[in-house]
Amino acid sequence: MIPFDRYMEMALYEPELGYYNNDLRKFGSQGDFITAPETSALFGRCIAHAILPVLNEIEQPDILEFGPGSGVLAVDILCQLEKQGKLPTRYLILERSTALRQRQHERFARDIPHLLERITWLDSLPAKKICGVIIANEVMDALSVKRFIWKNQQAVELGVGVTDNGEFTFQTMPETDTTMQDALQKITRRTQWCENYQSEWSPLLKPWIQSIADCLDQGTALLIDYGSVQSEHYHAQRQSGSLMCHYRHHAHADPFILPGLQDITAYVDFTAVANAADSAGLQVSGFTTQTHFLLTNDLETFMAEIDSSDQQAFFKRVTECKTLTMPGEMGERFKTISLTKNCQQAPQGFASQDLRGRL
């Protein structure tokens, strides 16, 4: 038996066998799921608009993107910044998957060949601290999580074992991770869970935030993901946790189906993100829903640029916009948080609805 976070790490990142390290298509209509950048170029244009104040404050700013997937977000951001006359000195990409690196390079060579010299792939975080903007869209949800069940007023860690039929199954671990136990005991001071309540806890979130603080000398980290504040994330009525898997646009909660061929994610606890940022010396400079973030960053202006006489193109963009902003789509499920260090300016997009008070 192994801890669930170890199973999740292997299923997603094992060389050649893990989900993100095989050659199968993952993004878009022919993949397993569609991200906001894949939905519309409007998303990347809004992010470019949001980070302009930070880029303008720094003399030679860099942008570092975690896990850029197909590379479409980088293309849209760079194209918009080029229009604004504020291209970064370097666009750094931290990508673990060799297969995805190749697809990203092919996209950049096709869509923005004149900007290719600004793009650099990294195997790890840069040794020398950077000044600029760090972007992570749908990265935190893929950090491996521990799974637990609440029994006799304490958390019992769940691991992955094998049944007599050779199938993977959840089993209780002989010992529970003490760090998780301590963290969950603090959470239960504000909520009450029933017997057999199940959920997840991320052991990697705090060190991941710390790594961002360690490599950022001046600037902002802009993190976008689906999740909620802690009071909602661990609500007593959410008895089965937030584990979610995706295969060919079918979403379900069974992480043992097609290991290595399906995505495994968990909703993000943004209160934990804020607490980790505070411990790492980062300032939470904004927190809001994706809807308000995009609308405050000129989404409607970008929509107005489309020729309404071209009805097919216009209605296509309207549909994309609805997907990005409607409550039943991505608009409310996805949140945006800004973490700033040694920088007077912060990204735009939080003025109309700043939810930091709920963290």
C-alpha positions, 0 to 999 in steps of 0.5 A: 500500500502507498499513500494516495499522494504518491499514487497521484504523483505517479499517475500524473508524472511518472516518466513516459507512463504518467498522464502528463508525460505521454503523447496523448492529446490532453487539451481542447475538443479532441483531448480530455478537457478544455481550459480557459486559454483553450476556450478563447484568446480573450482570456490571455488578452485579459491577463496581459492587460492585468499585468501591465502595471507590474511590467511597467514598474520593472525595467526589464521584466520577465514572465515565468509561466508554470505548466503552459499546456499547449502554449496557447496562453503564452501566445495570446499574452505575448501577442497582446503585450506586443500590441501594448509595446510592453514585451517581457525581456524573457518568457520563461516556461517551466514544463515537466513534460517532454511531449508538451514541450515539443508541442509548445515549441511547434505552436510558438514556431507556427504562431509567433516565430518572431518572438521565439528567441524570447522564450526559454524552457526551464527544467526547474525554477531559475537559480537567479531570482527574477523580476516580473510576473509569475503565471500559473493557470490550472497548476495548483489543482494538479499538485498531489493531495493526500486523502483522508476519512474522518473517524472518531474525531480525527483524520485517518489517512487513506492509501491505495491498496489492491483487492483480491481481484487486482484492482486499486482501492482506498485503504486506511494507512497504518499511520497518518501524516502528522502534518496533515493531522495538525492542519486538519485539527485547526480546520475542525475548530471552525467546522464539524464533520460527520463520521466517515466524512472524506476530503483531501489535503495538499502537502505540496501547496505550502512548499510550492508557494514558498518556491515562488517566493524564493525565486521572485525578487520583485513582482507578482504571482498571478494564480488562477484555478478552480477552488474556494475559500476554506469554509466552503472547501471543507464544508460539512455538507461536502462529504466526499471531497473534491477529487475530480478526474477527466477523460475524453470530456467525461468528469468523474471522481474515481482516480483508479480508472485508466491510471496514466490515461486520465487527469486527476485533480482536486479543488484548491483551498485558497485560504491555504494559499493565502496563509502559505503566501503570508508565511513566505513573505508574499502579500495577497494583493487581490482575490476574486472570481474569474468573472470579475477578474476578466470583466475588470480587465477589458473583456467587454472592450475586447469583445467590442473589437469584433466585427458584429457584421460577421455573425458567425465570428461574433456569436462564436466569441459570445459563446466563448465569453459566456463559458469564461464568465457565466456562474454555471461555467467557469466564471464562479468556480474559478478564482484568481489570486495575486501574490505580490513581493517588493512591488508597488503595483499589483495586477488589475482586476480586483477592484470591482469585487475584492474577496480577500476578506473571505479568505 
